[in-house]
Amino acid sequence: MPINNLPSSIQAMIQQGYLDRTLDEALRAKLGFRMIAEREPFGGKIGESMIKTRTALLPASTTPLNPADNRDITSGFGSQSYGIEQYVLRVDPYGKSMGLNLMTSGVAIGNQYLLNASKLAEQATRTIDQVARNALFGAYLGGNTVVSTTEGAAGTVIHVDDIRGFYSQVGPNGTLTAVSATYPLSVTVGNGVYELVAVQADGPNPASPVDPLIVYSQVGSNTSVAFGGISGTLTFSSNVAVTDATAGQPVIASNAPLIFRPDGSLSTSGIAKGTRLSIDAILQAKSTLEANNVPAGDDGLYVCYADPLHLTGIYRDPVFQSFTRGRLDSEEYRQGAVAELLGVKIMKTNMNPTQQTSNGVVRRAIVCGVGALVEGVYTNAGNAAVQDVVRDELRTVVNGIAHVTREPIDEAKEVVTQAWRYLGGFAAPTDALTTPAVIPTATNSALKRAAIIESF
């Protein structure tokens, strides 16, 4: 496709690199959740889910060697191997386009072209950032839900608001395994502890399933009020007491990610009205990551994503007020912004999910360490070969997002098309095999590299 089929003003922008700069500025200014993702190559097909494997730590060897065992070439060491665990990574295509009419554009063609490019770039990066956010919060909200329907009598089945975090777990050989009678999961329902043996989501199979291990009931529909939630039923090996199977009772998996609430509530709907974000909650989240041996960023800081309204709770915290008392020249009070706190870098964002409850709007912050999120980078050789056909001048790639310009091909040859294209996906890997037997301060959570804080 020759570049000289485009207007001269657009040719100059492409040839002199104006487009690269415009795209880079639009992308760089808005990156948020995606910035913490570690990139991994994805060699499958578009739309496929791929099982990725990671290795666990070797346990400490504190038993002294027996000199009597030193009889062969092993010197009495014996043999060992590290465990493996798996997670699901899926790659999908994303993209949008705009047309630029050369005849009816109200401003100079060159300016309109760059404006469209900037708008498309902002849309692209915000879209991908939301995909990353959905994967991160979707994983770390799992295993924490509530009973949604009160049962009239004791039984083995309860209906819950969200089945995420319950339907699968890392099996004994490291593979992702559906919960079953063979591989049960211990779950706390209300005040009782029960063995979960089966999980079923409400409704028919979706066109694009979230996870191949989810079993759908084929009746009803998703009624979850949680962010990205999937309502369904949990079946246990024994009857659940009526007092536990009451609407609103917390349901928490034994390997669930940790969610901190300043008032100590066990569910989102149970948070007391007026509960605010506190320094102690941020410290608990950060300390838990440290206890799990989750590394901080290159700057030595963990990252906390929080929205501006959520952060106002910090200013009401007596501990924060005592830290800054008499320091009217501090940036926190002069600029109204908290940048670093307790070894945590605060990232303001308007994208964190909220949830309406009877007591008000619950806001969520999330504290992340290295490896909390993985981005699958599509590496299909055939796709690369196809893209080689397109001349470099008409296809600009910035931060993994392609901006493509197409010459006018309509009958009047008046409409230039601009589009963005991204091939990728995100997943939150587990660290289920990093147990207290390996690191004594570690938690039992399968997902250990982030922690959510909920409050008003």
C-alpha positions in Angstrom: 0.0 0.0 0.0 1.9 3.1 -1.2 2.0 6.0 1.3 1.7 8.5 -1.6 -2.0 7.5 -1.9 -2.6 9.6 1.3 -2.9 13.4 1.4 0.5 15.1 1.6 -0.1 16.6 5.1 -0.6 13.1 6.5 2.4 11.7 4.6 4.6 14.3 6.3 3.3 13.3 9.7 3.9 9.6 9.1 7.4 10.1 7.6 8.6 12.6 10.2 7.5 10.5 13.2 4.7 12.9 14.4 2.3 10.0 14.6 4.7 7.9 16.9 5.0 10.9 19.2 1.3 11.6 19.3 0.5 7.9 20.1 3.2 7.6 22.7 2.1 10.7 24.6 -1.5 9.6 24.6 -0.6 6.1 25.8 2.1 7.0 28.3 -0.2 9.5 30.2 -2.9 6.9 31.0 -1.1 3.6 31.7 -2.2 2.2 35.1 -3.0 -1.4 35.9 -1.1 -2.7 32.9 2.1 -1.2 34.1 2.5 -3.9 36.8 1.9 -6.8 34.5 4.9 -9.1 33.6 4.8 -10.0 29.9 4.9 -13.6 28.8 4.8 -15.0 25.2 1.6 -16.7 24.2 2.0 -19.2 21.3 -1.6 -20.4 21.1 -4.5 -19.3 18.8 -6.5 -16.1 19.3 -9.4 -16.8 21.7 -7.9 -19.9 23.2 -7.1 -20.4 26.9 -3.7 -21.7 27.6 -2.5 -23.4 30.8 0.7 -21.8 31.9 3.0 -23.4 34.5 5.3 -21.9 37.1 7.6 -23.6 39.6 7.4 -23.4 43.4 10.2 -22.9 45.9 12.1 -25.9 47.3 11.4 -26.4 51.1 14.2 -25.8 53.5 16.2 -28.9 54.4 16.8 -28.7 58.2 17.4 -32.4 58.9 21.2 -33.1 59.3 22.7 -35.6 56.9 23.3 -39.1 58.4 27.0 -40.0 57.7 25.8 -43.7 57.5 23.9 -42.8 54.4 27.0 -41.7 52.5 27.4 -45.0 50.7 27.1 -44.2 47.0 27.6 -41.4 44.5 24.7 -39.4 46.0 26.8 -38.8 49.1 23.6 -39.4 51.1 21.8 -36.3 49.7 19.0 -38.2 48.2 16.8 -36.7 45.5 14.2 -34.0 45.4 12.1 -32.0 42.9 10.2 -28.7 43.1 6.5 -28.5 42.7 4.7 -26.8 39.9 1.4 -24.9 39.7 -0.7 -23.7 36.8 -2.9 -20.8 35.8 -5.1 -20.0 32.8 -4.0 -17.3 30.3 -6.2 -16.3 27.4 -5.4 -14.0 24.5 -8.1 -12.1 22.6 -8.2 -9.4 19.9 -9.3 -5.9 20.7 -9.6 -2.9 18.4 -11.7 0.0 17.0 -11.5 2.4 14.0 -12.5 5.8 12.8 -13.0 7.3 9.4 -11.6 10.7 8.3 -13.5 12.3 5.4 -11.0 14.3 3.4 -13.8 16.5 1.9 -16.0 17.3 4.9 -13.4 17.6 7.7 -14.0 20.9 9.5 -10.3 21.5 10.3 -7.1 21.0 8.5 -6.7 17.3 7.5 -3.4 17.0 9.2 -4.7 18.3 12.6 -7.8 16.1 12.4 -5.7 13.1 11.6 -3.5 13.6 14.6 -6.5 14.3 16.8 -8.2 11.1 15.7 -5.0 9.2 16.3 -4.7 10.6 19.8 -8.3 9.8 20.7 -7.9 6.2 19.4 -4.7 5.8 21.3 -6.4 7.0 24.5 -9.3 4.6 23.9 -6.9 1.7 23.2 -4.9 2.2 26.4 -8.0 2.7 28.6 -9.6 -0.4 27.1 -6.5 -2.6 27.7 -6.1 -1.1 31.2 -9.7 -2.1 32.0 -9.0 -5.6 30.7 -6.0 -5.7 33.1 -8.0 -4.3 35.9 -10.8 -6.8 35.4 -8.4 -9.7 35.5 -6.7 -8.4 38.7 -9.8 -7.6 40.7 -11.7 -10.6 39.3 -9.0 -12.9 40.7 -8.5 -11.2 44.1 -12.2 -10.8 44.8 -12.7 -14.5 44.3 -13.3 -16.9 47.2 -15.1 -14.2 49.2 -18.9 -14.0 48.8 -22.2 -14.2 50.6 -25.2 -16.5 50.7 -27.8 -14.9 48.4 -30.9 -17.0 49.3 -32.0 -18.1 52.7 -32.5 -21.9 52.8 -35.7 -23.1 54.6 -34.1 -26.2 55.9 -30.7 -27.7 56.4 -29.3 -29.1 53.1 -26.1 -29.6 51.2 -26.7 -26.9 48.5 -26.6 -23.1 49.0 -27.0 -20.3 46.5 -24.2 -17.7 46.6 -23.6 -14.3 44.9 -20.3 -15.3 43.3 -18.7 -18.6 42.6 -15.3 -17.3 41.5 -12.5 -18.7 43.7 -14.6 -21.7 44.6 -14.9 -23.9 41.5 -11.2 -24.8 41.0 -8.0 -25.1 42.9 -4.4 -26.1 42.4 -4.4 -29.9 42.6 -1.8 -32.1 44.3 0.3 -32.4 41.1 0.1 -28.6 40.4 -2.6 -28.7 37.8 -5.7 -26.6 37.9 -8.4 -29.0 39.1 -12.2 -28.6 39.4 -13.5 -28.9 43.0 -15.0 -32.4 43.5 -15.5 -35.1 46.1 -12.0 -36.3 45.2 -10.6 -32.8 45.5 -12.8 -31.0 48.1 -12.2 -27.4 49.3 -12.7 -26.3 52.9 -15.1 -23.4 53.0 -16.4 -21.3 55.9 -20.1 -20.5 55.7 -21.4 -18.2 58.4 -19.9 -19.8 61.6 -19.5 -23.3 60.2 -16.8 -25.0 58.2 -17.8 -27.4 55.4 -16.2 -29.4 52.6 -17.2 -28.1 49.2 -17.6 -30.9 46.5 -19.3 -29.3 43.6 -19.9 -25.8 42.1 -22.4 -24.7 39.4 -22.8 -21.3 37.8 -26.3 -20.0 37.0 -27.4 -19.8 33.3 -26.4 -21.2 30.0 -22.8 -21.6 28.7 -21.6 -18.1 27.5 -20.2 -17.6 24.0 -16.8 -16.7 25.5 -16.4 -18.7 28.8 -14.4 -17.1 31.5 -12.8 -20.4 32.4 -13.2 -23.9 30.9 -13.5 -25.4 34.4 -16.8 -23.6 35.1 -19.9 -25.8 34.9 -23.1 -24.0 34.1 -26.6 -25.1 35.2 -28.2 -24.2 31.8 -31.2 -22.6 33.7 -31.7 -19.1 35.1 -29.3 -16.3 34.7 -26.4 -14.5 36.4 -27.7 -12.4 39.3 -24.5 -11.5 41.0 -24.1 -8.0 42.3 -20.3 -8.3 42.8 -17.9 -6.7 40.3 -17.6 -9.2 37.4 -19.3 -11.8 39.7 -20.9 -15.1 38.6 -23.8 -16.3 40.8 -24.4 -20.0 41.3 -24.7 -22.9 43.8 -22.2 -24.6 46.1 -22.7 -28.2 47.1 -21.1 -29.6 50.3 -20.5 -33.1 51.6 -22.7 -32.4 54.6 -25.8 -30.3 55.5 -25.3 -26.6 56.0 -27.1 -25.4 59.1 -30.0 -23.0 58.5 -28.3 -20.3 60.6 -25.3 -20.5 58.3 -27.3 -20.8 55.0 -29.0 -17.4 55.6 -28.9 -14.6 53.1 -26.0 -12.2 53.8 -23.9 -14.7 55.7 -20.2 -14.6 54.6 -18.8 -17.5 52.5 -15.0 -17.7 52.5 -12.8 -20.3 50.9 -9.8 -21.6 52.9 -7.4 -20.5 50.1 -9.2 -17.2 49.4 -7.2 -14.0 48.7 -7.2 -11.6 51.7 -9.6 -8.7 51.8 -9.0 -6.1 54.5 -11.8 -4.0 55.9 -11.0 -1.5 58.6 -14.0 -2.5 60.7 -13.2 -6.2 60.5 -16.3 -7.2 58.5 -16.2 -10.5 56.8 -18.2 -9.4 53.7 -18.6 -6.4 51.5 -22.3 -6.0 52.5 -21.4 -6.1 56.2 -19.1 -3.1 56.3 -20.4 -0.6 58.8 -21.6 2.7 57.6 -18.9 5.4 57.8 -16.0 3.0 57.7 -13.1 4.8 56.1 -9.8 3.9 54.5 -7.1 3.8 57.2 -3.3 3.7 57.4 -3.6 0.5 59.4 -5.5 -1.2 56.6 -2.8 -0.2 54.1 -0.1 -1.4 56.5 -1.8 -4.7 57.0 -2.1 -5.3 53.2 1.6 -4.3 52.6 2.8 -6.4 55.6 0.9 -9.4 54.3 2.7 -9.1 50.9 6.0 -8.9 52.8 5.1 -11.9 54.9 4.3 -13.9 51.7 7.8 -12.9 50.4 6.3 -10.9 47.5 8.9 -8.6 46.1 8.3 -4.8 45.8 9.1 -2.9 42.7 12.5 -1.7 41.5 12.0 1.4 43.6 11.5 -0.7 46.7 7.8 0.3 46.9 4.6 -1.7 46.6 1.8 -0.1 44.5 -1.6 0.8 45.8 -4.4 1.8 43.4 -7.1 3.9 45.0 -9.6 6.4 43.8 -9.5 10.1 45.0 -12.7 9.8 47.1 -11.4 6.6 48.8 -8.1 8.4 49.7 -9.9 11.1 51.6 -10.4 8.6 54.4 -6.6 8.9 55.0 -7.0 12.5 56.1 -9.5 11.5 58.7 -7.2 8.9 60.1 -5.8 10.0 63.6 -2.6 8.1 62.9 -2.0 10.1 59.6 -2.9 13.3 61.4 -0.3 12.6 64.1 2.3 11.9 61.4 1.7 15.3 59.7 0.8 17.4 62.8 2.6 20.7 62.6 3.9 20.1 59.1 1.7 22.5 57.1 4.4 22.6 54.4 4.0 18.9 53.7 3.0 17.9 50.1 0.1 16.0 51.6 -1.6 19.1 52.9 -0.2 21.7 50.3 -1.2 19.6 47.3 -3.9 17.4 48.8 -2.1 14.3 47.5 -0.6 11.3 49.1 2.3 9.9 47.0 4.1 7.5 49.3 2.9 5.9 52.6 4.5 3.2 54.6 6.6 1.9 51.8 3.7 2.0 49.4 3.4 4.1 46.3 -0.1 5.5 45.9 -1.5 5.5 42.4 -4.7 7.6 42.0 -7.1 6.1 39.5 -10.8 6.5 38.6 -11.1 2.9 37.4 -11.3 0.9 40.7 -14.6 -1.0 40.9 -17.1 0.1 43.5 -20.2 -1.6 44.8 -23.5 -0.3 46.1 -24.7 -1.7 49.4 -27.5 -0.7 51.8 -25.0 1.3 53.8 -23.6 3.2 50.8 -21.0 2.9 48.0 -18.1 0.6 49.0 -14.8 1.6 47.5 -11.9 -0.7 46.8 -8.1 -0.1 46.9 -5.6 -2.8 45.9 -2.0 -3.1 47.0 0.2 -5.0 44.6 3.6 -6.5 44.5 5.7 -7.8 41.6 4.0 -10.6 39.6 0.5 -9.8 40.7 -0.5 -9.8 37.0 0.8 -11.4 33.8 0.2 -10.1 30.3 0.1 -12.7 27.5 1.8 -11.3 24.4 0.6 -12.9 21.2 3.5 -14.4 19.2 1.9 -16.1 16.2 4.4 -16.3 13.4 1.6 -16.3 10.7 0.2 -13.1 12.1 3.7 -11.5 11.9 4.0 -12.6 8.3 0.7 -11.0 7.4 1.7 -7.8 9.0 4.9 -7.7 7.0 2.8 -7.1 3.9 1.7 -3.8 5.4 4.3 -1.1 4.9 5.9 0.1 8.1 4.8 3.7 7.4 1.2 2.8 7.6 1.4 0.6 10.7 2.9 2.1 13.9 3.2 -0.1 17.0 3.6 1.6 20.4 3.7 -0.4 23.6 2.2 -3.4 21.9 -0.7 -1.5 20.4 -0.8 -1.2 16.6 -2.1 2.0 15.0 -3.0 1.3 11.3 -3.8 3.8 8.6 -5.6 2.7 5.5 -5.8 4.8 2.3 -9.2 5.8 0.9 -10.8 2.7 -0.8 -14.4 4.0 -1.0 -15.8 4.9 -4.5 -15.1 8.6 -4.1 -11.7 7.9 -2.5 -12.5 10.4 0.3 -12.3 8.5 3.6 -9.0 7.6 5.3 -9.5 4.9 8.0 -7.5 4.9 11.2 -7.7 1.9 13.6 -6.0 0.4 16.6 -5.4 -3.3 17.2 -4.2 -5.2 20.2 -3.7 -9.0 20.7 -3.3 -10.0 24.3 -4.7 -11.0 27.7 -4.1 -10.9 31.4 -4.1 -13.4 34.3 -3.3 -13.4 38.0 -0.9 -16.3 38.7 -1.2 -18.3 41.9 1.4 -19.0 44.6 -0.5 -21.9 46.2 2.6 -23.9 46.9 4.2 -21.2 48.9 2.8 -22.5 52.1 3.7 -21.9 55.8 5.7 -25.1 55.5 8.0 -23.3 53.1 7.8 -19.7 54.4 6.4 -19.7 58.0 4.9 -16.3 57.7 3.1 -17.1 54.4 -0.7 -17.1 54.3 -2.9 -20.0 52.9 -4.2 -17.8 50.1 -3.6 -19.3 46.6 -3.3 -15.7 45.3 -0.7 -13.9 47.4 0.7 -11.0 45.4 -2.0 -8.5 46.0 -4.5 -7.6 48.7 -7.8 -5.6 48.5 -9.0 -3.0 51.0 -12.7 -2.2 51.1 -14.3 0.7 52.9 -16.6 3.7 52.2 
